[in-house]
């Protein structure tokens, strides 16, 4: 059940991050889920470095997924800056 929740929350976080980073038109639901789940890993790492521990708090996990997804899409934007999206 945790994997299903991770996919749903990751998809929502990835979708919101793609809207924030102006990449919503170039991504489908599959990539939104992938970006959200990877973003959750990145966000948890970044918040761990800042000393914020969430434990089982799903809201903090969602916020970390959103922050991580925005960071991940920012890196993708920097890499693809010279290319056509």
Secondary structure, 3 states (H helix, E strand, C coil): CHHHHHHHHHHHHHHHHHHHCCCHHHCCHHHHHHHHHHHHHHHHHHHHHCCCCCCCCHHHHHHHHHHHHHHHHHHHHHHCCCCCC
